[in-house]
Amino acid sequence: MPEYKAPLRDMQFVLHDVFKAEALWQGMPATEEVNRELADAILEESAKINEGLIAPLSQSGHEEGVHWNEGVVTTPKGYPEAFRQLAEGGWGGLSGAPEYGGQTMPKMLVLLFEEMLYSSNIAMGLYLTLTSGAALAIDSHASDELKQKYLPNMYSGKWTGAMCLTESHAGTDLGMIRTKAVPNANGSYDISGTKIFITGGDHDLTENVIHLVLAKLPDAPAGSKGISLFLVPKVKVNDDGSLGEANGVHCGSIEHKMGINASATCVMNFDNAEGYLVGEINRGLQGMFTMMNYERLSVGIQGLSAAQTAYQWSCEYARERLQSRAPTGPVNKDAAADPIIVHPDVRRMLLTQKALVEAGRAFAVYVGKQLDVSKFGDGEAKARAAGMVELLTPVAKAFLTDKGFEGTVLGQQVYGGHGYIREWGMEQLVRDVRIAQIYEGTNGIQAMDLMGRKVAANRAQNMQALLGEIRDFAQSADSVAGMEEFLTPLRDAVDNLESLTEYVLGEAASDANAIGAAANDYLHVVGFTLYMYMWAMMCRAVLSGDSQQGEAFATAKLQTARYFVQRLLPQTAALSQSIRSGSASLMDVAEDAFV
Amino acid sequence: MPQYKAPLRDINFVLKNVLNCNEHFASLAGREQVGEDLVDAIIAEGAKFAENVLSPLNQVGDQEGCVWSEEGVKTPTGFKEAYEQFAEGGWPSMTADPKFGGQGLPNSLGLVVSEMTSSACWSWGMYTGLSQSAARLLENYAAEDLQQTYLPKMTDGTWGGTMCLTEPHCGSDLGILRTKAESAADGSYKVTGTKIFISGGEHDMMENIIHLVLARIEGAPEGTKGISLFLVPKFLPDADGNVGERNGVSCGSIEHKMGIKASATCVMNFDGATGFLVGEENRGLNAMFHMMNSARLGTALQGLSAGEASFQGALAYATERLQMRSLTGPKNPDGPADPLIVHPDVRRMLLTQKALAEGSRAFIYWVSQLIDVSYFSGDEQARKDAENLSELLTPIAKAFVTETGLESANYGMQVFGGHGYISEWGMEQIVRDLRISTLYEGTTGIQALDLLGRKVMGSGGKQLMVFTKIIHDFCKANEGKEEMAPFISKLAELNKEWGDVTMKIGEKAMENPDEVGAASVDYLMYSGYISLAYMWARMVAVALEGDRDDEFLKAKLQTANFYFQRLLPRTESHKLSMLNGAESLMAMPAEAFAF
């Protein structure tokens, strides 16, 4: 299995040359101390710890898996030590609030750390990033007392966090959950119920696990309006911060899964466990939604990360593996065959991965930028960015993971039969990333969220803002020599997306199924359009002389952009036709007629 | 874990109504006697065996896997017993030559049984499928004394067989293989070398394993023209034809794989093993290639089988799992939520699975009939035409059905949400098992080169024209039928476009040999969608002649409609992509793929 090497150059290109991050950070009081030097230092340190410590544990963790024995969960060899080092390095508190020991780093930077972490080892990464997610929810909604008591130890990685939403009969449809919360005289609640699919629900990495649990009060309204959020520690915490007695929280079993074998996916039993209300009664889902935008981007990055690793490794393999001759004549005359990278179809697989990964990275940073401005910015820019976050989050989650899966499958394909063999590591990437299309809301749910809640519900206002921004960009980039070949397809893509949006909204006026029928294909058209936008932005950085990565790097960027325009962007043609066929072909089939 | 149920209605519809199997069998020399009763009995018994004996072994096989020791390879619990039952039932001899005890039934009928066994338990099916392929090869190429010695026991299933092609340094590029054959005084050869990825190379299901091994005779020309084929038994037969002395063949290890874990993928060491030349010296690849059409069609069938199994699982889940309400109002008002199947995006996934499985079934069954004709028709011209056409269609079937099968299996898993990722539910196993099929028997890229390079360009377009003429004639014959019109007009349009696109690529390829490889996979997928459109149009024509109240036939028409509206538009994207040519693939120097 090859080693992981962080793509620092491309990260710096995106951050500094394309998005001019330093200027943005210094324009916002909360991040004004972050400069390029600091950002680069963080990236380099992140690369070191991920390449040297986290990545080498990926394959052994995959083979060994997590073990459950009478309620005790044991992670693979080396995981507790590595997690401790991650925590001690401060990597768990990067984006945390400073009053509780966090470092308030901008998301556009932190997400590149996440990329490296997931590229190295998704299963290990989840323990850390879910803790950050839980901490974010606590920070946004819990009382000061709870924050004081729990946040510092979560940011420092002394304790981890877990999100407990799903029950066996309620996944997408959280309105049906049954876990109960009964109020106690002292203001706490007794939580009882069973949650499933709880990532990091229990483990041996840290001495405590802080669960955020959705539950219903006895008199709560039915459905999603009667759900409250509770903080339930595995081990109770005394007033002085020391650990007290065990709480009624137990891991009943762990799942056997397709991948992320080193991540404990737990059935968690809450048996009159002591819990504390976070936020208001019956407003628990709102508490979850705050962090959901971050979580969904983070899951999207898992797709990007796995595809990055697959690309690196398959690229290495394609340069080394000798098999058959180039169609235009031998290029490696002294050996028995040419490296497979000479073959056009192998190049197709590599360039598809490359074009998707690099656009995906730029897109993730772009969404990170919107999150930062919506959090740290002010005035109109802040409001505008908040709208963009709403619009772009489902695209980031679903498109990055769908394309991430596609990338890993192509990487595996480059290896031929060896791609199917565990030792080579490629099949693990496919298996690990497959979950990302499912959890944190399946990609079908993301598509409905985009098309229904984010586009249709506000009559495409945010979408119009995005299309306007892209058109403005195209106009401003017009004067840069050499941009036309990228701006023409960008303008066409924007026009097409606009007219598709009108079409679907028009259909939706008289057909309740129109949105669901279009949703998945629509999300993909939006994704390709945004990737085209990213490629145009990257090309502008190159063509206007902003790239500081050298000539060969710049040329490769333009070539990859061309590949994207010519060989991948045409996929929107099929998606658009499919959308325009409406909902009848999906809905006319009687349920009994499926088989 | 989904319980497999053979799709008998669809199998019968395709076989009898669409492909007129009775007429077809009657046209085959020596196969005329295959009557409808026999066909029905075989399908019914095959279904029972697959459903009751094999389906329960599928998950056990995945969990236990094969176990290697010095003594040999142990297959999972129940595999051997199931095979004994299979052999007692006379199944291995179904399509074998009557000269050696076979039943001489057409391959296109054997294929139906293989579909069912593969759907029920892929790994198990591999042992019998490869054994039968090896026997067919010997029937066609081995000298009579070899046939007399080996074929009776291979025909009754006492002995099995393998194909030993790949070596560690050579997969797609067999010209560089190194296994040696030294001639011995008695006319036999001593075979020495290491072969990898040998499915069923060693196991405990049959008493002897007959390896067909590619090797070089000393002094043979370099490259593919110096490769000969040898029969190398695990045990040399004694004077009575029974298992005798152990030959110098051993299994060095088995691979740890992503899936098909119950299929032993072996490293085979040949150490001066006694082998017998099959066919002529240095013409080993010809014999292999002849077999390859049926072996590749067998792999296509696996793609279909797994897609079908996944569809069945997903459909059952989608009708049972209650989650959220229909957008057009509750459909299950007494339950807490509606079944998943009310949601348009779930229907999109299910109908994609259904349309691909049913279209692929018709396509593969048809190609298999062509192969029957190419072997057994009394009419020489018909034999030749069928051979040409089946050679054109085989790489399409192999790559298209496995690629879309993988898409389908992923949808099946996606329908299950988080449960799809959990091993117990069986859906992720289907994805892992299926993943091998785009790799082995020639990767998708290799099939695409075979199609566009060797078959289409190699024949100056003639081989393609045989097919486009058939489609053209079909469209003509159905002209003016009102209900057929939407299907026929689209099919005719694409059929014409297919020729035009091929011409354009052909012209470019004259200038630049890289154009073939650059277009190849897009071209193959494009061809696949048109081929399935043709099969769907044929099914529509048959369905329209049937009982209008028959729910099965109504669903056929609706599924055809779905295919034409939502999947067939993909041809447009493939066309645009491939017509953009090789430049964007070839421009980048190998060093610039990653920095």
HADDOCK unambig.tbl for C-alpha pairs under 7 A between the chains (distance, minus, plus):
assign (segid A and resid 172 and name CA) (segid B and resid 323 and name CA) 6.85 0.50 0.50
assign (segid A and resid 173 and name CA) (segid B and resid 323 and name CA) 5.53 0.50 0.50
assign (segid A and resid 173 and name CA) (segid B and resid 324 and name CA) 5.53 0.50 0.50
assign (segid A and resid 255 and name CA) (segid B and resid 422 and name CA) 6.56 0.50 0.50
assign (segid A and resid 256 and name CA) (segid B and resid 422 and name CA) 5.82 0.50 0.50
assign (segid A and resid 256 and name CA) (segid B and resid 423 and name CA) 5.56 0.50 0.50
assign (segid A and resid 257 and name CA) (segid B and resid 421 and name CA) 5.70 0.50 0.50
assign (segid A and resid 257 and name CA) (segid B and resid 422 and name CA) 4.44 0.50 0.50
assign (segid A and resid 257 and name CA) (segid B and resid 423 and name CA) 5.11 0.50 0.50
assign (segid A and resid 258 and name CA) (segid B and resid 421 and name CA) 5.59 0.50 0.50
assign (segid A and resid 258 and name CA) (segid B and resid 422 and name CA) 6.29 0.50 0.50
assign (segid A and resid 258 and name CA) (segid B and resid 423 and name CA) 6.19 0.50 0.50
assign (segid A and resid 258 and name CA) (segid B and resid 428 and name CA) 6.12 0.50 0.50
assign (segid A and resid 323 and name CA) (segid B and resid 170 and name CA) 6.75 0.50 0.50
assign (segid A and resid 323 and name CA) (segid B and resid 172 and name CA) 6.89 0.50 0.50
assign (segid A and resid 323 and name CA) (segid B and resid 173 and name CA) 5.43 0.50 0.50
assign (segid A and resid 324 and name CA) (segid B and resid 173 and name CA) 5.21 0.50 0.50
assign (segid A and resid 327 and name CA) (segid B and resid 513 and name CA) 5.77 0.50 0.50
assign (segid A and resid 327 and name CA) (segid B and resid 514 and name CA) 5.92 0.50 0.50
assign (segid A and resid 328 and name CA) (segid B and resid 513 and name CA) 6.00 0.50 0.50
assign (segid A and resid 328 and name CA) (segid B and resid 514 and name CA) 6.71 0.50 0.50
assign (segid A and resid 336 and name CA) (segid B and resid 176 and name CA) 6.86 0.50 0.50
assign (segid A and resid 341 and name CA) (segid B and resid 590 and name CA) 6.89 0.50 0.50
assign (segid A and resid 344 and name CA) (segid B and resid 514 and name CA) 6.33 0.50 0.50
assign (segid A and resid 344 and name CA) (segid B and resid 517 and name CA) 5.11 0.50 0.50
assign (segid A and resid 344 and name CA) (segid B and resid 518 and name CA) 4.91 0.50 0.50
assign (segid A and resid 344 and name CA) (segid B and resid 585 and name CA) 6.37 0.50 0.50
assign (segid A and resid 344 and name CA) (segid B and resid 586 and name CA) 6.74 0.50 0.50
assign (segid A and resid 345 and name CA) (segid B and resid 445 and name CA) 6.43 0.50 0.50
assign (segid A and resid 345 and name CA) (segid B and resid 517 and name CA) 5.53 0.50 0.50
assign (segid A and resid 345 and name CA) (segid B and resid 518 and name CA) 5.63 0.50 0.50
assign (segid A and resid 347 and name CA) (segid B and resid 585 and name CA) 6.03 0.50 0.50
assign (segid A and resid 348 and name CA) (segid B and resid 585 and name CA) 6.22 0.50 0.50
assign (segid A and resid 413 and name CA) (segid B and resid 439 and name CA) 6.79 0.50 0.50
assign (segid A and resid 416 and name CA) (segid B and resid 439 and name CA) 5.66 0.50 0.50
assign (segid A and resid 416 and name CA) (segid B and resid 443 and name CA) 6.75 0.50 0.50
assign (segid A and resid 417 and name CA) (segid B and resid 439 and name CA) 5.78 0.50 0.50
assign (segid A and resid 417 and name CA) (segid B and resid 440 and name CA) 6.40 0.50 0.50
assign (segid A and resid 420 and name CA) (segid B and resid 257 and name CA) 5.72 0.50 0.50
assign (segid A and resid 420 and name CA) (segid B and resid 258 and name CA) 5.60 0.50 0.50
assign (segid A and resid 420 and name CA) (segid B and resid 436 and name CA) 6.58 0.50 0.50
assign (segid A and resid 421 and name CA) (segid B and resid 255 and name CA) 6.58 0.50 0.50
assign (segid A and resid 421 and name CA) (segid B and resid 256 and name CA) 5.83 0.50 0.50
assign (segid A and resid 421 and name CA) (segid B and resid 257 and name CA) 4.47 0.50 0.50
assign (segid A and resid 421 and name CA) (segid B and resid 258 and name CA) 6.30 0.50 0.50
assign (segid A and resid 422 and name CA) (segid B and resid 256 and name CA) 5.60 0.50 0.50
assign (segid A and resid 422 and name CA) (segid B and resid 257 and name CA) 5.20 0.50 0.50
assign (segid A and resid 422 and name CA) (segid B and resid 258 and name CA) 6.28 0.50 0.50
assign (segid A and resid 427 and name CA) (segid B and resid 258 and name CA) 6.04 0.50 0.50
assign (segid A and resid 435 and name CA) (segid B and resid 421 and name CA) 6.55 0.50 0.50
assign (segid A and resid 438 and name CA) (segid B and resid 414 and name CA) 6.77 0.50 0.50
assign (segid A and resid 438 and name CA) (segid B and resid 417 and name CA) 5.81 0.50 0.50
assign (segid A and resid 438 and name CA) (segid B and resid 418 and name CA) 6.00 0.50 0.50
assign (segid A and resid 439 and name CA) (segid B and resid 418 and name CA) 6.40 0.50 0.50
assign (segid A and resid 442 and name CA) (segid B and resid 417 and name CA) 6.59 0.50 0.50
assign (segid A and resid 444 and name CA) (segid B and resid 345 and name CA) 6.55 0.50 0.50
assign (segid A and resid 512 and name CA) (segid B and resid 327 and name CA) 5.86 0.50 0.50
assign (segid A and resid 512 and name CA) (segid B and resid 328 and name CA) 5.66 0.50 0.50
assign (segid A and resid 513 and name CA) (segid B and resid 327 and name CA) 6.37 0.50 0.50
assign (segid A and resid 513 and name CA) (segid B and resid 344 and name CA) 6.54 0.50 0.50
assign (segid A and resid 516 and name CA) (segid B and resid 344 and name CA) 5.18 0.50 0.50
assign (segid A and resid 516 and name CA) (segid B and resid 345 and name CA) 5.72 0.50 0.50
assign (segid A and resid 517 and name CA) (segid B and resid 344 and name CA) 5.10 0.50 0.50
assign (segid A and resid 517 and name CA) (segid B and resid 345 and name CA) 5.86 0.50 0.50
assign (segid A and resid 552 and name CA) (segid B and resid 592 and name CA) 6.84 0.50 0.50
assign (segid A and resid 556 and name CA) (segid B and resid 588 and name CA) 6.61 0.50 0.50
assign (segid A and resid 556 and name CA) (segid B and resid 592 and name CA) 6.08 0.50 0.50
assign (segid A and resid 559 and name CA) (segid B and resid 584 and name CA) 6.66 0.50 0.50
assign (segid A and resid 559 and name CA) (segid B and resid 588 and name CA) 6.64 0.50 0.50
assign (segid A and resid 562 and name CA) (segid B and resid 584 and name CA) 6.22 0.50 0.50
assign (segid A and resid 563 and name CA) (segid B and resid 584 and name CA) 4.98 0.50 0.50
assign (segid A and resid 563 and name CA) (segid B and resid 585 and name CA) 6.73 0.50 0.50
assign (segid A and resid 566 and name CA) (segid B and resid 577 and name CA) 6.04 0.50 0.50
assign (segid A and resid 566 and name CA) (segid B and resid 580 and name CA) 5.82 0.50 0.50
assign (segid A and resid 567 and name CA) (segid B and resid 577 and name CA) 4.47 0.50 0.50
assign (segid A and resid 567 and name CA) (segid B and resid 580 and name CA) 6.97 0.50 0.50
assign (segid A and resid 568 and name CA) (segid B and resid 577 and name CA) 6.92 0.50 0.50
assign (segid A and resid 570 and name CA) (segid B and resid 573 and name CA) 5.01 0.50 0.50
assign (segid A and resid 570 and name CA) (segid B and resid 576 and name CA) 6.05 0.50 0.50
assign (segid A and resid 570 and name CA) (segid B and resid 577 and name CA) 6.05 0.50 0.50
assign (segid A and resid 571 and name CA) (segid B and resid 573 and name CA) 4.86 0.50 0.50
assign (segid A and resid 573 and name CA) (segid B and resid 572 and name CA) 6.49 0.50 0.50
assign (segid A and resid 573 and name CA) (segid B and resid 573 and name CA) 5.60 0.50 0.50
assign (segid A and resid 574 and name CA) (segid B and resid 569 and name CA) 4.77 0.50 0.50
assign (segid A and resid 574 and name CA) (segid B and resid 570 and name CA) 4.63 0.50 0.50
assign (segid A and resid 574 and name CA) (segid B and resid 572 and name CA) 6.02 0.50 0.50
assign (segid A and resid 574 and name CA) (segid B and resid 573 and name CA) 5.56 0.50 0.50
assign (segid A and resid 577 and name CA) (segid B and resid 569 and name CA) 6.21 0.50 0.50
assign (segid A and resid 578 and name CA) (segid B and resid 565 and name CA) 6.18 0.50 0.50
assign (segid A and resid 578 and name CA) (segid B and resid 566 and name CA) 4.67 0.50 0.50
assign (segid A and resid 578 and name CA) (segid B and resid 569 and name CA) 6.58 0.50 0.50
assign (segid A and resid 581 and name CA) (segid B and resid 565 and name CA) 5.97 0.50 0.50
assign (segid A and resid 585 and name CA) (segid B and resid 558 and name CA) 6.80 0.50 0.50
assign (segid A and resid 585 and name CA) (segid B and resid 561 and name CA) 6.34 0.50 0.50
assign (segid A and resid 585 and name CA) (segid B and resid 562 and name CA) 4.98 0.50 0.50
assign (segid A and resid 586 and name CA) (segid B and resid 344 and name CA) 6.37 0.50 0.50
assign (segid A and resid 586 and name CA) (segid B and resid 347 and name CA) 6.06 0.50 0.50
assign (segid A and resid 586 and name CA) (segid B and resid 348 and name CA) 6.20 0.50 0.50
assign (segid A and resid 586 and name CA) (segid B and resid 562 and name CA) 6.84 0.50 0.50
assign (segid A and resid 587 and name CA) (segid B and resid 344 and name CA) 6.74 0.50 0.50
assign (segid A and resid 589 and name CA) (segid B and resid 555 and name CA) 6.58 0.50 0.50
assign (segid A and resid 589 and name CA) (segid B and resid 558 and name CA) 6.33 0.50 0.50
assign (segid A and resid 593 and name CA) (segid B and resid 551 and name CA) 6.39 0.50 0.50
assign (segid A and resid 593 and name CA) (segid B and resid 552 and name CA) 6.55 0.50 0.50
assign (segid A and resid 593 and name CA) (segid B and resid 555 and name CA) 5.57 0.50 0.50
